[in-house]
């Protein structure tokens, strides 16, 4: 694992700290789930993309559902594979 990658994942998980005191319990719950998920990636020595963080924030904010997050990620990697 590269230390910089682990640090980036910790920073990414910290982006959700602003939701800890949000008056909306659903936002607090989703932020905790996303932070935990990103933290698990860090434990495994993996880093997350800025695209995933963007989708996570959109999910927390209620702009997209988790099913839409899944579909967008699948489409993103399908396109990445086709470009290579």
C-alpha positions as a printed NumPy array, in Angstrom:
array([[  0.   ,   0.   ,   0.   ],
       [  1.205,   3.471,  -0.811],
       [  0.856,   5.822,   2.165],
       [ -0.477,   8.624,  -0.017],
       [ -3.32 ,   6.429,  -1.246],
       [ -4.355,   5.499,   2.278],
       [ -4.244,   9.142,   3.275],
       [ -6.467,  10.058,   0.327],
       [ -9.032,   7.462,   1.385],
       [ -9.03 ,   8.827,   4.943],
       [ -9.496,  12.343,   3.57 ],
       [-12.351,  11.098,   1.407],
       [-14.095,   9.493,   4.371],
       [-13.633,  12.753,   6.294],
       [-15.591,  14.628,   3.623],
       [-18.731,  13.202,   5.172],
       [-18.017,  14.635,   8.63 ],
       [-20.091,  17.709,   7.8  ],
       [-23.175,  15.496,   7.861],
       [-22.635,  14.28 ,  11.456],
       [-24.822,  17.06 ,  12.841],
       [-27.17 ,  17.422,   9.894],
       [-30.789,  17.792,  11.014],
       [-31.832,  15.18 ,   8.424],
       [-31.371,  11.703,   9.974],
       [-31.295,  10.071,   6.521],
       [-28.303,  12.219,   5.506],
       [-26.534,  11.342,   8.765],
       [-27.188,   7.65 ,   8.181],
       [-26.043,   7.654,   4.553],
       [-22.933,   9.685,   5.37 ],
       [-21.988,   7.148,   8.035],
       [-22.488,   4.278,   5.616],
       [-20.384,   5.938,   2.916],
       [-17.644,   6.898,   5.371],
       [-17.534,   3.326,   6.664],
       [-17.413,   1.883,   3.171],
       [-14.57 ,   4.15 ,   2.156],
       [-12.798,   3.351,   5.408],
       [-12.978,  -0.35 ,   4.573],
       [-11.341,   0.369,   1.228],
       [ -8.553,   2.096,   3.142],
       [ -8.095,  -0.922,   5.417],
       [ -7.678,  -3.063,   2.304],
       [ -5.059,  -0.663,   0.957],
       [ -7.341,   0.635,  -1.772],
       [ -8.164,   4.201,  -2.672],
       [-11.442,   5.552,  -3.996],
       [-11.96 ,   7.704,  -7.041],
       [-13.178,  11.269,  -6.981],
       [-16.074,  10.044,  -9.128],
       [-17.21 ,   7.682,  -6.37 ],
       [-16.994,  10.493,  -3.822],
       [-19.081,  12.717,  -6.11 ],
       [-21.713,   9.99 ,  -6.441],
       [-21.688,   9.371,  -2.685],
       [-22.349,  13.039,  -1.96 ],
       [-25.141,  13.119,  -4.531],
       [-26.636,  10.055,  -2.845],
       [-26.391,  11.608,   0.614],
       [-28.002,  14.79 ,  -0.682],
       [-30.896,  12.761,  -2.097],
       [-30.15 ,  13.589,  -5.725],
       [-29.693,   9.931,  -6.704],
       [-30.565,   6.564,  -5.185],
       [-28.074,   3.829,  -4.358],
       [-29.402,   1.899,  -7.378],
       [-28.55 ,   4.886,  -9.565],
       [-25.084,   5.038,  -7.976],
       [-24.583,   1.385,  -8.867],
       [-25.742,   1.898, -12.465],
       [-23.564,   4.982, -12.934],
       [-20.493,   3.168, -11.591],
       [-21.116,   0.192, -13.866],
       [-21.525,   2.497, -16.861],
       [-18.382,   4.418, -15.909],
       [-16.23 ,   1.291, -15.782],
       [-17.819,  -0.11 , -18.93 ],
       [-16.803,   3.087, -20.723],
       [-13.313,   2.975, -19.177],
       [-12.874,  -0.594, -20.414],
       [-14.012,   0.342, -23.93 ],
       [-11.593,   3.294, -24.059],
       [ -8.641,   1.033, -23.265]])
